[in-house]
Amino acid sequence: MECRRVILTGHATRRLSERGIGKNEILETLRSGEIIEDYREDKPYPSVLILGVIDARSLHVVVAVDAEEGLGTDHWTRRRP
């Protein structure tokens, strides 16, 4: 997924810290992950669920996409063992 700008919310930043997930892992998932769900009806922006594999572990990232601003906001992440 191509993003000009990525904004992590305060909530997302706390969750990343709690789960031991680094910002670089999120950025790598956005760059090379696979979109596995498309939530076009989400408000205020459509969002997608992206699956990435970092160090042989799955990382799921939901990102809201503002096409006009070209930004993504990570608002949910989960890493599976």
C-alpha positions in Angstrom: 0.0 0.0 0.0 1.4 3.4 -1.0 1.1 6.1 1.6 2.5 9.6 1.5 1.9 10.0 5.2 1.1 7.6 8.1 -0.4 8.9 11.3 -0.5 6.7 14.4 -3.2 7.6 16.9 -2.4 7.8 20.6 -4.5 4.7 21.1 -2.5 2.8 18.4 0.8 4.0 19.8 -0.2 2.6 23.3 -1.3 -0.7 21.8 1.9 -1.1 19.8 3.9 -0.5 22.9 1.8 -3.0 24.9 2.2 -5.6 22.2 5.9 -5.1 21.5 5.3 -4.0 17.9 7.6 -1.4 16.4 6.6 1.4 14.1 9.0 0.0 11.5 7.1 -3.3 11.5 3.9 -1.4 10.8 5.6 0.5 7.9 7.0 -2.7 6.5 3.5 -4.3 6.7 2.0 -1.3 4.8 4.8 -1.6 2.1 4.8 -5.3 1.5 1.7 -6.8 3.2 -1.3 -8.2 1.5 -4.8 -6.6 1.7 -7.0 -9.4 2.9 -10.2 -7.4 3.8 -11.7 -4.2 2.4 -14.0 -2.1 4.6 -15.1 0.5 2.0 -18.1 1.6 4.1 -16.1 2.5 7.3 -16.4 6.1 8.5 -14.9 8.6 8.5 -12.6 6.9 6.0 -12.6 3.5 4.2 -10.2 1.1 5.7 -8.4 -2.2 4.9 -7.0 -5.1 6.8 -3.4 -5.9 5.8 -1.6 -9.1 6.6 2.2 -8.8 6.9 4.8 -11.4 7.9 7.6 -10.0 10.1 10.3 -12.4 11.4 8.1 -15.4 10.5 5.2 -14.0 12.5 1.9 -12.7 11.2 1.0 -9.1 11.8 -2.5 -7.8 11.1 -2.9 -4.0 10.6 -6.2 -2.2 10.0 -5.5 1.1 8.3 -8.0 3.9 7.5 -7.2 5.5 4.1 -7.9 9.1 3.1 -7.4 9.1 -0.7 -7.3 12.9 -0.9 -4.6 13.3 1.8 -2.8 10.1 1.0 -2.6 9.1 4.6 -3.1 6.0 6.6 -4.0 5.8 10.2 -3.1 2.6 12.0 -5.9 2.0 14.5 -5.6 -1.7 15.3 -2.8 -4.2 15.3 -2.4 -7.7 16.4 0.5 -10.1 16.1 -0.1 -13.8 16.1 2.5 -16.2 17.5 
